[in-house]
Amino acid sequence: MIDFIELRDGLCGVPFLITTTRDPRAEQVREARSLAERTGQTYVERSVGSLTRLYEAARHAGPSGAKGILVVHRDEYTVWLPEGLTFRYHPGMAVHRIKSLAQGGHDPMISAMELGPGERVLDCTAGLCSDALVASFAVGPEGAVQAVESSLPVALTVAKGLRTYECERKDVTAPMRRIRLVAARSDEVLRELPDGAFDVVYFDPMFHEPVRESTGIAPLRYLADPSPVSAALLTEAARVARRSVVIKDRTDGPWAHDPRITRFVGGRKRRIGYAVISGAERSRLVEGA
Ligand SMILES: C[S@@+](CC[C@H](N)C(=O)[O-])C[C@H]1O[C@@H](n2cnc3c(N)ncnc32)[C@H](O)[C@@H]1O
């Protein structure tokens, strides 16, 4: 039943409860129960009350440490958070970016990756897979995008959405379905991969201070793994990347001026850019390991 995601152990520790919508179908209950069993989280039957009441009742019943409630709907998952926010899958800005690329426009991330049809991308910080979706459009059906997410509720919600979300544009839905999402820590996945397994290895770690807190991104901050890109992770990424490692950062962020990078792609008016490590700089990282 849970065939839309590859689940690994040792994920970012965000415990949560799992339930269904009110008046669920039998399949929803089965799916919620099997999800809880498979992930070691706590299933709670959806009583008539609100999610707030369900959460409070579970807290009084014993210390679960749960950060929120994953709700199994008929065709999507949402994560209810006690802060009054709901995390759900949506393609976000990827729709506009794909539309622009389809019209011959320029996308700074795709330019930084120098991405073309048939290539392979490993996205080590999947989040909502908005960047992975644009990359999946750019590499086309002959290419491949694998995304890795270490926060379990994020990974489950996004993987389900990638499988079920329907967008009016076929050129958004088709690349969405092709993304392979793995619930794991990216360091673990990188370690298992041979040299040059992907053309590009990509990182978009959480910024300490959000650039612009949109309602779409805010709930992600409560569930996300805040780990930065460590030196060891970067070395592994350089080994697995055949052409380049690309890291998203603020134009005034640490990666923009890091001596290990080859170039920083980002317009002067943009607050965000992409640090690229390729060629001699990539080789130096691998050799220095
Ligand atoms: C800023 S978000 C990425 C947003 C993404 N680029 C998008 O377009 O939606 C960073 C994500 O990386 C995840 N993450 C952080 N460290 C990770 C790691 N070591 N392995 C896998 N995922 C990680 C966080 O949980 C979070 O969901």
The ligand as an ORCA input file, in Angstrom:
! r2SCAN-3c Opt
* xyz 0 1
  C      14.608     24.476      2.260
  S      13.906     22.901      2.216
  C      14.108     22.435      0.533
  C      13.072     23.020     -0.366
  C      13.130     22.400     -1.735
  N      14.306     22.795     -2.467
  C      11.886     22.739     -2.550
  O      12.041     23.193     -3.691
  O      10.770     22.512     -2.066
  C      15.126     21.854      2.964
  C      14.623     20.435      3.179
  O      15.758     19.574      3.331
  C      15.515     18.648      4.360
  N      16.838     18.204      4.858
  C      17.719     18.890      5.631
  N      18.824     18.159      5.866
  C      18.658     16.975      5.209
  C      19.454     15.809      5.048
  N      20.664     15.691      5.626
  N      18.980     14.793      4.304
  C      17.768     14.895      3.698
  N      16.959     15.973      3.823
  C      17.391     17.005      4.556
  C      14.680     19.434      5.361
  O      13.924     18.578      6.209
  C      13.789     20.268      4.442
  O      12.597     19.614      4.127
*
